[in-house]
Amino acid sequence: MMLVNRRSFLPVCYPKMGLDRLRRCAKLYVSMIQHTIAETIKHWRQVQGLSQRALAEKTGLSFVHIARLELAQGNPTIGTLERVADALEIPLVDLITGPPQAKRPARKRARGK
């Protein structure tokens, strides 16, 4: 079993976990980060009104590479992520922490009489 602090992405695995379960824990953790990066790239690309091809041109990467990043396929290097972050004009850390969450509207409290 794995507990994840989603704010800092630090996995906390139980100390007596077997090697097989620890490997599954690590794969799940990597998959979570890949999907977060994919969602973030797609979010900021769409916010800026860029197509995948336009983002590919700005980064110098191929269109297929951008498409694979948005599908959470493969393991991008830090250099690739830096190129994407620079093209989207966002800090590199924002690619890993995820797209901004929509703020919830404040709840109105019922006033008692």
Secondary structure, 3 states (H helix, E strand, C coil): CEEEECCCCEEEECCCCCHHHHHHHHHHHHHHHHHHHHHHHHHHHHHCCCCHHHHHHHHCCCHHHHHHHHCCCCCCCHHHHHHHHHHHCCCHHHHHHCCCCCCCCCCCCCCCC
